[in-house]
Amino acid sequence: MTETAAQTIASVVDEHDAELVGLRRDLHLHPELSWSEHRTTDLVAARLEAAGWRVTRTPETGLVAELGTGRRVVALRADMDALPVQDVTGEPWASSVAGLAHACGHDVHVAALVGAALALAQVVHEHPLDGRVRLLLQPAEEVMPGGALHLIAQGVLDDVEQIFALHCDPAIDVGSIGLRTGSLTSAADRIEVRLAGTGGHTSRPHLTGDLTFALAKVTTELPAVLSRRMDPRAGVSVVWGIIQAGSAANVIPDRGLAAGTVRILDAVAWHECEQIVRDAIHDLVRPYGVTATVDYQRGVPPVVNDAGSIAVLAAAVREGLGPEAQVGVLQSLGGEDFGWYLDTVPGAMFRLGTRARGGPTYELHQGNLRVDERAIGIGARILAGAAVTALGLAGR
């Protein structure tokens, strides 16, 4: 990226700062769940078309937009769905929809992508890029296996040589960008185990299938089994969010449920895990005379950042913010469907610092999530800078 291009990006983003913050607040005020992001799609489509982007709506919700000409294509992606979480921030732009909130920062992602689009439109006007930039406004990141597969099925990765994305990180100060080569997130699956037995009185467990005891064995022993059946370096984590059985202290129930998540740091181990989990659960309950039905839903693969793409992001950070803005980050056990794109083409996701300096650290997926809105323009700079760095200017 030339110094002139970097200056143009910074100037345009700064010029539109109030607009981008206003867009983020508008989206935060009007959150939409996965596959219902119609208003969000309409707002972004109108703004991109006004800026000269060629916009195509995708089935359901979401859009694809392109700028420039040429054979080479670099893609930028932002997700746009909200969560079924109650907003308790108390901000003037807090969610107006009961029980829904942008508690993962997707409103920031969308606003940053729009900012990048405005900057890139000006860069292309001044000096064409050596190829095209493709924007992916993706629905339904928050549901498994994720809206990324929906867009990929529409051919959005055709001709794409690199793809970039961002994710809010409330543990990093605003002004800093977290980069990591290799695995950034983990694979994430969901599991639901339903046990069935004869039930009976607690005074005669030997005449029943002691379902509650068997359920306890599943929830406590499955993690132990996986620690011996799978490579410990794979980082397998089983955590239960729901355990239900019975309604009386002296009655052994005939039905029980345990549901949770299975998270795996290693992509190879992810492909092996499901069958091991199924076999282990059936083996665990067999001695107790109950049966198990296992619903194992494969979710998303890890986000594995390509070294070359991280080098592009590092250059964009260096030229857009300065070398001191880059910080290292650890691999997370969180899941992100951006991993599906990286299964097909090389690319990288960066962590966008959203914590006010000296302020508290908020958790994602919580109704009290607050972000320092200066992060929007910073994210826009890095997304635009990555596209220009990856493509270069025509004729150079």
Phi, psi and omega in degrees: 000128179286162178298324179295317179296318179298320180293321178297315179301311181299317183295315182293316180298317179296321180298326184258015185303312182297321179296317182292319176297318178298321177296316179300316181293323177298313179295323180294324180290332184234068181289150179226136181287170178308134180070006179238019188276051185289313181297317179300314179301316181298315181300312183290319180302315181297318182290320180292319178297321178295333180271001176099008178279147175272111190253134174233125176286145174258158178305153186068254179226172181098169181205164173235136179227146180229152177217140177096181180223168177118171185282321186283144181224131171242135184250147173235132185237141170224139175265157192223003184271155179260185184239155174281067183229141179281128178284121179238022183290329183076008179287156177301333180258023175300157184307135176267002182249116182301131175082003178235144179200152171277076184266006177240002176084016180294335174297322176293318180302313182296314181298321179294320179295319177297319177299318177298320180297318179296319180294317181294325177300322179286321178300313180296324178297322183279322183199111185303146176278162178275062181139195184245150170253133180242124178263135177243109174264104193260132173277165160057046173287333189277001177242148180268141005273011170101150180290348177302319180297326178298314180290319180301322179295339178275000178086022185291343180264002177302127178073358181285129179258338175207151178222143183228149178209169177229161173214133177302141175226102183286001175264000180244137181295146175301140184099349179249148179237125180267126180236145177208128173277140182092207186292125178259323179235184178247167167290149181221122178238164176242145181226138176227124181244122177246123179256145178225139179206186182281333183070175180157195182272144181293346177282349182227058182298334181288346179259004181235175162267111186286084189295320181296319178296317179297321179296320177297322178297318179299312186289332181263328187268334181302314177301323179294318179299315181296329179293342179252334182272341182239153179303122182299339178288348179286341176065055180277131180229122175249123180227130183265134176255339181225128170223119184224133173190133170078164179217000179219144186292335184251021180233127172277118185286164178257002178219147177205158184218138168225133180221144181190202181235151172241121182239138188222126182286331189259131183291323180294315180297331179302321182288340181267341196290319188303311183294324178296319178297313180300311181298318183296318181296316179296322177294324182291324185269343186304318182295346187257008175071027176238165178244153182238136169247122185249120173255104182251114183255110175293131186259268185225149175282170175296152168277114182247107184283127178289138183299319180295324179288324175296324177297322177297313179297319180299320178294320179296321178294314182300316184277335182267330184233336185110150186298333181290346181283342182277130176229155177276155177224156178269161174292139181257152173274003176289156178256150182209125184283002170300337177302330179296321177297318184286350170288343185250316181228155177290153179176191182198152173246139176246156177269125181261115179296128181235003182276129174297134182301125182082357182268178181286159175264120178264161177259141172293155180067022175241145185292349180260012182301125174236145179234148171281115190289354171295341179296334183299308180295325179294316177298320179298317179300316184288320177298311180296318179297324178295318180297314181292320179295317183292321182272320188076170181270145181299138176086359180265000000 
